[in-house]
């Protein structure tokens, strides 16, 4: 089984990437072949509304028609069995890199003949990983739960199983003293990084293993 992990955060060695790597290790532990890509390395944009994928007699076969850095990756993702997506939460949403990636990946398989129906013919299971500064107790009041439910619904277009893990109150900076960030309890964040973040990574590991085994 082949698994791709796509990091939609700009850093390759911090919270989101670390959890994503843990999920890939979980997939590897049950025999999967894995690949990690960093979306910030690719030069691409979101859907351009060309509607090539909706024209009668088109030959897109569920693949975005735009030919840029993302083209080969999208093709590879749609041929694999499991997709792991990781994004930090910026400004109450996933990063622009993740949003543009999802537009390009999912829109071609959304039918305009039957509302909401997916034309995707295979099954790709998805694991979603989100990291954020938001405390767990504020997830509902800040409507992050609605955001996550919507993303689960969107990747459901791929017709596979979907799971989600998240990390809250993540350690954002290596040196808080260099930042204008007086609202944060630095000691509490450091303690959570030491005690809770390994548990978050373990949850990601177990998710990766379950999606492959399932």
C-alpha positions in Angstrom: 0.0 0.0 0.0 1.2 3.5 -0.9 0.8 6.5 1.4 1.5 10.2 0.7 1.8 12.7 3.4 1.4 16.4 2.4 2.6 19.1 4.7 0.7 22.3 4.1 2.7 24.2 6.7 5.7 26.4 5.8 8.1 24.7 8.2 9.6 21.3 7.6 10.6 20.4 11.1 8.0 21.9 13.5 4.6 20.9 14.8 2.6 19.9 11.7 5.5 18.3 10.0 6.5 16.4 13.1 3.0 15.0 13.6 2.7 14.1 9.9 6.0 12.2 10.1 4.6 10.3 13.0 1.5 9.4 11.0 3.8 8.2 8.2 5.8 6.1 10.6 2.6 4.5 11.8 1.7 3.6 8.2 5.2 2.2 7.7 4.8 0.1 10.9 2.1 -2.0 9.2 3.9 -2.3 5.9 3.0 0.7 3.8 5.4 2.6 1.5 5.4 6.3 2.3 6.3 9.6 0.8 6.4 13.0 2.5 5.9 16.2 0.4 6.0 19.8 1.5 3.4 21.9 -0.4 5.4 25.1 0.1 8.1 23.6 -2.2 5.6 23.6 -5.1 4.7 26.6 -7.3 0.9 26.4 -7.8 -2.4 28.2 -7.2 -5.9 27.2 -6.5 -8.7 26.4 -9.0 -8.7 28.9 -11.9 -12.3 28.2 -12.8 -11.4 27.0 -16.3 -14.1 24.3 -16.0 -12.1 22.0 -18.2 -13.1 19.1 -15.9 -16.9 19.9 -16.4 -16.9 20.1 -20.2 -18.8 17.5 -22.1 -16.5 14.8 -23.5 -13.5 16.0 -21.4 -10.5 13.7 -20.9 -9.6 14.9 -17.5 -10.6 11.7 -15.8 -11.0 13.4 -12.4 -7.6 15.2 -12.6 -7.2 19.0 -12.7 -6.3 20.2 -16.2 -3.9 22.9 -15.1 -0.3 21.9 -15.8 1.9 23.3 -13.1 4.1 21.9 -10.3 1.1 20.3 -8.7 0.0 18.2 -11.7 2.2 15.1 -11.1 1.5 15.2 -7.3 -2.2 15.2 -7.8 -2.0 12.3 -10.2 0.1 10.4 -7.7 -2.3 11.1 -4.8 -5.3 9.8 -6.8 -3.4 6.6 -7.5 -2.5 5.9 -3.9 -4.5 4.2 -1.2 -4.0 6.7 1.7 -3.5 10.4 1.8 -2.3 12.1 5.0 -2.9 15.9 5.1 -1.3 18.2 7.7 -1.9 21.9 8.2 -1.5 24.5 10.9 -4.5 26.7 11.6 -3.9 30.3 10.4 -6.5 33.0 10.8 -9.2 30.4 11.8 -8.6 28.2 8.8 -6.1 25.8 7.1 -3.3 27.5 5.3 -3.7 28.9 1.8 -1.5 26.1 0.5 -3.8 23.5 1.9 -7.0 25.2 0.6 -5.6 25.6 -2.9 -4.4 22.0 -2.9 -7.9 20.7 -1.9 -9.5 22.8 -4.6 -7.3 21.3 -7.2 -7.6 17.8 -5.8 -11.3 17.6 -5.1 -13.2 19.9 -7.5 -12.6 17.8 -10.7 -14.5 14.8 -9.1 -17.6 16.8 -8.0 -20.5 16.2 -10.4 -22.4 19.1 -11.8 -25.0 16.6 -13.1 -26.0 15.3 -9.7 -25.5 17.7 -6.9 -22.9 16.6 -4.4 -22.2 13.3 -6.0 -18.5 12.3 -6.4 -17.5 10.9 -9.7 -14.2 9.5 -8.2 -14.1 5.8 -9.0 -11.5 4.6 -6.5 -11.2 4.8 -2.7 -8.5 6.9 -1.0 -8.6 7.1 2.8 -7.6 10.3 4.4 -6.0 11.3 7.7 -6.3 14.9 8.7 -3.8 16.5 11.1 -4.2 20.0 12.4 -2.0 22.0 14.8 -3.1 25.2 16.4 -2.5 27.7 19.2 -6.2 27.5 20.1 -6.9 25.9 23.5 -9.1 22.8 23.5 -11.8 24.5 25.5 -12.2 27.2 22.8 -12.5 24.9 19.8 -16.3 25.0 19.8 -16.7 28.6 20.7 -14.3 29.6 17.9 -16.2 27.3 15.5 -13.1 25.2 14.7 -15.3 22.1 15.1 -17.4 23.4 12.2 -14.2 23.9 10.1 -13.0 20.4 10.8 -16.4 18.8 10.0 -16.5 20.6 6.7 -13.0 19.4 5.8 -14.0 15.9 6.7 -17.0 16.2 4.4 -14.9 17.6 1.6 -12.3 14.8 1.6 -15.2 12.4 1.7 -15.3 13.0 -2.1 -12.5 10.4 -2.2 -14.9 7.8 -0.9 -12.5 6.3 1.6 -12.3 6.3 5.4 -11.4 9.6 7.1 -9.9 10.3 10.5 -8.7 13.4 12.2 -6.2 14.2 14.9 -5.2 17.6 16.3 -2.8 19.3 18.6 -3.8 22.4 20.6 -1.8 25.2 22.3 1.3 24.2 20.3 4.7 25.7 21.0 4.9 28.4 18.3 8.3 29.9 18.6 11.8 28.6 19.5 12.5 31.9 21.4 9.4 33.6 22.8 11.5 36.4 24.3 12.2 37.6 20.8 8.5 38.0 20.0 5.7 40.4 20.8 3.7 37.6 22.3 2.9 38.6 25.9 -0.5 36.9 25.9 1.1 33.5 26.1 2.1 31.6 29.2 5.5 30.5 27.9 6.1 28.0 30.7 2.7 26.4 30.3 3.3 26.1 26.5 6.8 24.6 27.1 5.3 22.1 29.6 2.6 21.1 27.1 5.2 20.7 24.4 7.1 18.2 26.7 4.1 16.3 28.1 1.2 16.6 25.6 2.8 16.9 22.2 4.3 13.4 22.3 0.8 12.1 23.0 -0.5 14.0 20.0 2.3 12.5 17.9 1.4 9.0 19.1 -2.2 9.6 18.2 -1.0 10.6 14.7 1.1 7.4 14.6 -1.9 5.2 15.5 -4.1 6.9 13.0 -1.6 6.3 10.2 -1.4 2.6 11.1 -5.2 2.3 11.3 -5.8 3.8 7.9 -3.4 1.4 6.3 -4.6 -1.7 8.2 -8.2 -0.8 7.5 
